[in-house]
Amino acid sequence: MSLKAGDILTFERNFTGRDVELFTEVSRDEGNHHITPDEQGRLVIQGLLTATLPTKVGGDHNVLARTMNFEFLRPVFTGDTINCEVTIEQYERQENNRTSIATSFSCKNQHKKEVLKGNFSGVIL
């Protein structure tokens, strides 16, 4: 897929207890809210696990990130389905035969509530 400024890319994911378990093992982020279910039986997803949605879209297009900014707006729980929409803000060929890219993104839960927003930029390898 050839990208250009103005393109919008999306990715959706449902987070499970196993996702939290694996991310906890790798990240060592073992806050009680990540390992002890709430009264509804849910775990709070680590913020950086939620942030894998826009990075997955970047990875699909071989983006080597230089900057990443995240604003975590509300918690995400196991069982939530999160839709991430990444907008290509800038896409330019450089003299060194690389392409620079700048994006913004918004992630919303199944209730259309924004849970995460931010931006990332880098180069296409």
N, C-alpha and C positions, 0 to 999 in steps of 0.2 A: 504494500500500500504506500503510495506516495503522499507524504504529509504536506500541508500548507497552513499558513496562518488562517485562523478561523475554523479549522476542523475541530470537531468534538468527538472524543473517543470515550466509550463507556465500558465499565466492567462491574459485574454484580457478584456478590458472594454472601453466603449464609455462614455465619460463624458457629462452630460447635464446641462442646466441652473438650473434645480431643484437640482442636486447634489451640485452645488456651493451654492445655496440658503440655503440648509440644513446644509452644512459644515460651512457656514458663521454664521449661527445661533448658532451652537454648539461651534465653535472655537473663535468667535468674531473677526475673521480676516476680517475686513471690508474695506480693501484698495479699493480705487476708481476703480482700474483695476479688482476687483472681483465683483463690483456691478454696474458698468457703462459699457455697451457694447462698443466695438471699432467700427470703421467705417464699419466693415463687420458684425456687430451684435453679435460678440462673446465676452464672458467673459474670463479672464485669470483664470485658475484653481489654487487654492491655492496649493503651493508646497507640503504641508503635505497631501492634499487630493490625489495628484498623488502618494505620498509615501504609500498610503493604498494598492497599488497593491502588492508589495512584502510582506507587513505585512499580507495580506489576504492569501497568499500562506503559510506563517508561521502558521497562525491560522488554516488552513486546517489540519496541522500536529501537532497541540498542542504544538507549540514552545512557551516557556516562554522566551522572549528575554532578554538578558543581555546587549548587545551592538547593536546599530544601527547607521550606517554611511550613509549619503546621500550626493550626489553631484548633484545639480540641474543644468542641462546643457543648457536648453532652455525652453521657456514657453510652457505650454499646454493650449489649448483653448477648450471651449465648442464645441462639435461636433467632437473632436479628438478621435480616437480610439488608445489606448495605449496597447501594448503587453509587458508583463513583463516576463522575463526569469530568473529564479532563479537556480543557480548551487550549488549543495551540495559539498562543498569543504572538509568538515570533518564530520564524523558521527561515534562516538565512544561510546561504553558502558563504564560507569564509575563503580567504586567499590561500590558506594552507590545505585546501581541499577537504575541510571538515564542514559540518553543518551545525550552526548553533541553534538551540531551541529554548524557548521560554514558555511556560504553561501556567495556567491557574486551574484549580480543581475544587470541586464540592462533592462531599459524600453525604448521602441522605439515607435514613432508615426506611423501613417499610411503611412508616406513617408519614413519610415525606418531610420529616424533621431533619434539618441539617445537623450532622454530628461532627464533621471535620471539614475544614477548608484550608486552602493554602496555595502554594505555588512551588514549582521546581524549575531549574534551568540547568543546562549543560550542553554537551555536544553529542552528535550522533556518530557512533563508531562505524 
